[in-house]
């Protein structure tokens, strides 16, 4: 094979660019450098030039050569497109630079090897793997450590790529024994790396690991008391991973493991204590290990509590938080990105639902993404970004509270009281954090103490320390379900009003951290209180309005959310013109100052969406100007996206603008209905022409909001929507994929729901006949697919029922194929009008084709008895169908048939319908 050689002119250009890149003070130069480097990616064999500079240009300075190495690492994927000669040169250069005398170049080469091994995979580059394995036995400590740097990171990033056969042997068969042996190496660094490598393979099913698992555990135990904190931390990591993936291996030694982890959770080194604390979080999260954890609860709980006290290191992170910093502008990097967009249409499910055989069904959302408990403590309590011992301990205590309830609370109470009434603010703050962590799991056992604790927390809102005030807000938010719906005047005066007033004061605090916590807690309070806030709307709005003038950008986002949540919570309470005027004054001021492309406009539009829905007809005065701006934003965004699709060297337009504009139009449609028709019909091109383009948008989140608007128009402005359905329905039908990609599920949800609304409002109009068969043939496979998310199956079932209500002759022939799945999809949904119309449609299908349900009549009966308050029309349909099946279908076999359904169904049917 020919050896690759660089073109001198190209090499000189790249070298000059790298030299220019060292001018870090000129931003314009840096932007030009970035553009040039991006252009070089199109140069054939570009990474070979970088490899040449790194490895062969000894006359060049170390800084330039190492920069070439790191750029090579970032472009490692390009090796797949390189010529064979260039790829071979890159690989040889990386191996050569790995042994360079320069520390800077060796470090760069190590990163290149990690990246290239990830792209090529060890099986396709055995020479590099063999070199690293040989270096593990090298007498040269530099070579040995360098090999471990590469292998430990590679094993962390892509462990499964090592569990393969290469040239007749499996690397792990000799790597794992070698790492076990090196756990006893004299060098602490080598011991730490060896344990780190072993831990990466614990979670994956590997034959080599299974063969040596007992020796691996023994090596962990042998190094558990190592003098080096990195080694101890890695041992803790290994034990956590073993507990999570192979608990049966630790259970026999649980007493020793638990004692070690209790000790390590109190280690003076925060890296060790954090990893050890992860053990208790992992332990608590696995319900199958509950029995094994129970004996240690009285000892673990106080240790976790002590771990929640701010450490000196934590306070160093927070030292820039001045007491009064509300006038200090935020740093842009402190503002977290926020996902904007309307949720997919969903149905509320009953709690504790069971199937016909009496077994509990999966809890609501079991097939959806669930928020990690960890996230609550990453964001809510001290708002710093680092995951630390304090947050981990609080998360573990939270999970344990849910798992053990009073068994955790009782041994913890004396220690908790000591913290809460401590003169040391850090101890007091820790106790308040613990109160919040216990809220979900121990609320029933905490309730007798809350009449004392809630006033205590209200008093803590006046504490001199901002960190105490902020954590108190968070904890009060965690107990909002207890005090936000007062049943008596005494409860209202003792708890509801003082907390409301206290949180409103925190919203206007002079410390930004307290403002954030107060605003977030008040939003939680709003959700729980709902219309109980209506008598207090004026002072609440006056306080929130003052915050608009006080807040910096980061907290302004949370304030918008609190205002939107308030509107959602109080609903029609916002239709008071005087109250709406109070709120709209600051919103109008913000609105007028922001351009259509200002990213601060996005949260304002999202907030206004909730306000428009709640305000309803009272929002009419603002509707024309809001509509016009939303229309303009959508039009501009679509033009920008079309331009970008033709030239993708440009920056992709931010889709957030078109999403929130579509959502705000949905809010206007919901709130104003046909009062909005003059605006809808006056645009040129028509709004729905733009919406059709949104339904074709490649970004699923845009389509999701587009279908939400279609559904709302079908409900509230069907006459406006109807003339455009010829263009809309083909896109909608195509969106109904029986097995959508995860990112498309929400768009499919909204498409299915909007199809049902369209069917319902068409009624018996024969115009709908052209789409009904296609819709049914797309919806039934969604319903029948066991892998479909619950929400999508539910929306598909509702829409099938609604089409059956208006076009039963289209759906009834298919009844036998989907009846069971249909009943299963909706049996646990809470009673509402949407469910009612779907069931009326299903009953119509049974009346049209009774034999389609005969075989599966038990499932229908189960769904019937799950209803609490069916409408009079639906209840009559249930009664008629049951009588027909009793008298005509089953006849003399009816009683025997009922017996097969189980006592619960039979008793309820007899009691309600006398059958």
DOGUZA-977243 format. One record per residue (C-alpha): residue in one letter; y, z, x. Coordinates in steps of 0.5 Angstrom, whole numbers, plus 500, padded with zeros to 3 digits. Layout:
<pts>
aYZX
...
</pts>
This chain:
<pts>
x500500500
x507498503
x511504504
x518505500
x524504504
x531505501
x536500500
x542502505
x548500500
x545504495
x543510499
x550510502
x553510495
x549516492
x550520499
x558519498
x557521490
x553527493
x559529498
x564528493
x560533488
x562539493
x569538491
x568544485
x576545484
x578538481
x575538474
x577530473
x573529480
x567533477
x567529470
x567522474
x561525479
x557526472
x558520470
x556516476
x550521477
x548519469
x549511471
x544512477
x539514473
x538507471
x537505478
x530503480
x527508484
x533513484
x529519485
x526516491
x533516494
x534523492
x527525495
x529521502
x536525502
x532531501
x526530506
x528525511
x536525512
x536530518
x543528520
x546530513
x548537512
x543542508
x548543502
x548535501
x540535502
x539541497
x543538492
x539532492
x533536491
x536539485
x538533482
x531530483
x528536480
x532535474
x530528474
x523529475
x521525469
x523518472
x517518477
x513516471
x517509471
x518509479
x514503482
x507506485
x510505492
x516509490
x512515487
x508516493
x514516497
x517522492
x511526492
x510525500
x517527501
x517533496
x510536500
x514535507
x520538505
x516544502
x515546510
x522545512
x525550517
x531551512
x530556507
x535552503
x531546503
x525549502
x527553496
x530546493
x523543495
x519548491
x523547485
x522539486
x514541486
x514545480
x518540476
x513534479
x507538477
x509539470
x510531469
x505529473
x500534472
x495537477
x490533475
x494527477
x497530484
x491534487
x494533494
x500538492
x495543488
x490543495
x496544499
x499550495
x492553495
x491552502
x498555503
x495561499
x491563505
x496561511
x497566516
x505564515
x508569510
x513564509
x508558507
x504563503
x510566499
x513559498
x506557495
x506563490
x513561488
x511554486
x504556483
x507562479
x512558476
x508553474
x503557471
x508560467
x511554464
x504550463
x498554464
x493549460
x495544465
x491548470
x485549466
x482542467
x477539471
x479535478
x474531482
x468535479
x471542480
x476546476
x482549480
x481556476
x474557478
x477559485
x484560484
x483566479
x478570484
x483568490
x489571486
x484577484
x483578492
x491578493
x492583488
x490588494
x495584499
x499588504
x505585502
x508587495
x511580494
x504577494
x501582490
x507581485
x506574485
x498574484
x498579478
x504574475
x499568476
x493572473
x497574467
x499567465
x492565463
x491572459
x493569452
x489562453
x482561452
x479559459
x472559461
x474561468
x478567465
x473569461
x468570467
x473574471
x476578465
x473585467
x475584475
x482582472
x483588468
x480592474
x486589479
x491591474
x489598474
x488598481
x495596482
x498600476
x501606481
x504601486
x510603489
x514596488
x517596481
x516588481
x508589481
x508595476
x513591471
x507585472
x502590471
x505592464
x506585462
x499583464
x497589459
x502587454
x498580454
x491583454
x493587448
x496581444
x490576445
x484580447
x485588445
x478589445
x478589452
x483595452
x481599446
x475602451
x480604456
x486605451
x487613452
x488611460
x492605458
x497609453
x498614458
x500609463
x505606458
x508612456
x509614463
x512607464
x516606458
x520612462
x520609469
x527609472
x527602474
x529598467
x525592469
x518596468
x521600462
x522594458
x516591459
x512598458
x516598451
x514591449
x507594449
x509599444
x512593440
x506589441
x501595439
x505596432
x506589430
x498588430
x496591423
x488591426
x490596431
x494601427
x488606427
x488605435
x495607435
x496613430
x494618435
x499616440
x505616434
x507623435
x508622443
x511615443
x516616437
x520621441
x520616448
x522610444
x528614441
x530617448
x530609450
x535607445
x540611449
x545607452
x544606459
x549606465
x547599466
x548597458
x555600458
x557596464
x555590460
x560593455
x566595459
x570590458
x570592450
x577595450
x578600444
x584596441
x582588443
x583585436
x589581439
x585578445
x583571444
x575570444
x572566450
x569560447
x562562451
x562568446
x562564440
x554563438
x553556435
x552556428
x547552423
x551549417
x548546411
x545548404
x538551404
x533547401
x532548393
x526554392
x524558387
x523566387
x516568387
x514575383
x512580388
x505583389
x502577385
x494576385
x490570383
x485570377
x480573381
x484579383
x485578390
x492578393
x496572394
x500571400
x506574400
x513570399
x514565405
x508566408
x508559410
x515559412
x518561418
x520569418
x525572422
x523576428
x524584428
x527582435
x532578432
x535584428
x536588434
x538582438
x544581434
x546587429
x547593433
x550592440
x552585439
x551584447
x546578449
x541581453
x534583451
x534590454
x530597453
x534599448
x533594443
x526593444
x525601443
x529600436
x525594434
x518598436
x521604432
x523599426
x516596426
x512603427
x516605421
x514600416
x507601419
x506608419
x512611414
x512619414
x507619419
x512617424
x518620421
x515627421
x514628428
x521624430
x525628425
x527634430
x529630435
x533625431
x537631428
x538633435
x541626437
x545626430
x549632431
x550632439
x557633442
x555627447
x557620443
x551616447
x546621444
x549621437
x550613437
x543613439
x541617433
x545613428
x541607431
x535610430
x537612423
x538604421
x531602425
x527607420
x531604414
x526599412
x519603413
x521610411
x526609406
x522613401
x521619405
x528619408
x531619401
x531626400
x536627406
x540621404
x545625400
x547629407
x546623411
x550618408
x557622408
x555624415
x555616417
x561615413
x565620417
x562617423
x566611421
x572615424
x569616431
x573615437
x568611440
x568604438
x560603439
x559609434
x563606429
x560599430
x553602430
x555606424
x557600420
x550597422
x546603419
x550603413
x548596412
x541597413
x541603407
x545598402
x539598397
x540605396
x547606395
x550599392
x547600385
x550607383
x546609376
x551615375
x559616376
x557621381
x553617385
x559612385
x564617387
x560620392
x557614396
x559607393
x566608393
x567612400
x562607403
x566601400
x572604403
x570606409
x567599411
x573595409
x577600414
x572597419
x573590417
x581592419
x579596425
x583594432
x576593436
x573586435
x566589435
x567594430
x570588426
x564584427
x559590425
x564592419
x564585416
x557584417
x555590414
x560589408
x556582407
x550586406
x553591401
x556585397
x549582396
x546589394
x552591390
x553584386
x557585380
x558592381
x563590385
x567587380
x571593378
x574593385
x575586387
x582586387
x582591393
x576588396
x580581396
x586584399
x583587405
x579581406
x585577406
x589582411
x583580416
x585573416
x591574420
x588579424
x581576426
x580572433
x575566432
x569569433
x570574427
x573569423
x566566422
x563572420
x569573415
x568566412
x561568411
x563575408
x568572403
x562566401
x557572400
x562576396
x563570391
x556569391
x555576389
x560577383
x559570380
x564569374
x568575377
x572570381
x574566375
x580571374
x586566376
x590572379
x584574383
x582567385
x590566387
x589572392
x583569396
x586562396
x592563399
x590565406
x584559405
x589554404
x593556410
x587555414
x586549411
x593546412
x592547419
x586544421
x584537422
x578533419
x575534426
x576541428
x570545428
x573551425
x574547419
x566547418
x565554416
x572554412
x568548408
x562552407
x566558405
x569554400
x563552397
x561559394
x568560392
x568553388
x561555385
x563562383
x570560380
x568555376
x573552371
x579556375
x578552381
x581546377
x588546380
x585545387
x579541386
x583534387
x585536394
x579539396
x575533393
x579528397
x578531403
x571532403
x570524401
x575522407
x570527412
x564523409
x567516410
x569518417
x563521419
x559515416
x563510420
x563514426
x555515426
x555507425
x559506431
x555511435
x548507433
x551501436
x553504442
x549510444
x553511450
x558515446
x557522444
x553523438
x558525432
x557532430
x553532423
x556539421
x562535418
x558531413
x553536411
x559541409
x563536406
x557534401
x555541400
x562543398
x562537393
x556540390
x560546389
x565543386
x560539381
x557546379
x563549378
x567544374
x562539371
x565533368
x572536369
x571533376
x569526373
x576523374
x576524381
x569522382
x570515379
x577514382
x574513389
x573506392
x568505395
x565510389
x563517392
x555515390
x556509395
x557514401
x552518398
x546513398
x548512405
x547519407
x540519404
x539513409
x542518415
x537519420
x538526421
x534530415
x539535414
x544530412
x539527407
x538534405
x545536403
x545529400
x539530395
x542537393
x548533391
x544528387
x541534384
x547537382
x550531379
x544530375
x545537372
x552537371
x555530371
x549525369
x553520366
x557519373
x550519377
x546514372
x549507374
x548509381
x540511380
x538503382
x540504389
x538512389
x531512386
x528508392
x531512397
x528518393
x521516392
x521514399
x523521401
x517524398
x512524403
x505528402
x505530409
x512531412
x514533419
x517540419
x524538420
x523533414
x521539409
x527541406
x530534405
x523533401
x524539397
x531537395
x529530393
x523533389
x527538385
x533532384
x527528381
x526533376
x533534374
x534526373
x527526369
x530532365
x536529363
x534522362
x529525357
x526519353
x530514355
x526508357
x530506363
x526512367
x520508366
x521504372
x520510376
x516515373
x509512375
x512511383
x514519382
x508521380
x504518385
x508521390
x508528388
x501529386
x499528393
x504533395
x501538390
x494537392
x495537400
x493544402
x498544408
x504543404
x509548405
x509553398
x516551397
x515543397
x508544393
x512548388
x518543387
x513538386
x509542381
x516543377
x518536377
x511533375
x511538369
x518535368
x516528368
x510530363
x515533358
x519526358
x514521360
x507525358
x503518357
x505517365
x502523367
x497525362
x491521365
x492524372
x492531369
x484533371
x486531378
x492536379
x491541374
x488547378
x493546384
x499545379
x497552376
x496555383
x503553385
x507556379
x503562377
x507567382
x514564380
x519568377
x520567369
x526562369
x529556365
x526551371
x519554370
x520554363
x521547362
x516545367
x511549363
x513546357
x511539360
x505541362
x503544355
x505537353
x500534358
x495538355
x496536348
x496529350
x490530354
x486536352
x480534356
x484534362
x484541363
x478543359
x474544366
x479548369
x482552363
x481559366
x487557371
x491555365
x490562362
x491565368
x498562369
x500564361
x498571362
x503571368
x509570364
x513576362
x518572357
x517565356
x522562351
x520562344
x518554344
x514555350
x510561347
x509557341
x506552345
x502557349
x499559342
x498552339
x494550345
x490557345
x488556338
x486549339
x481550345
x478556341
x477553335
x476545337
x474545344
x470551345
x468553338
x462558338
x463559346
x470561346
x468569347
x463567352
x468563356
x473568355
x468573359
x468568365
x475569366
x475576367
x477582363
x485582365
x486575362
x482576356
x485582354
x492579355
x490573351
x487577345
x493582345
x499576346
x496571342
x490574338
x485569340
</pts>
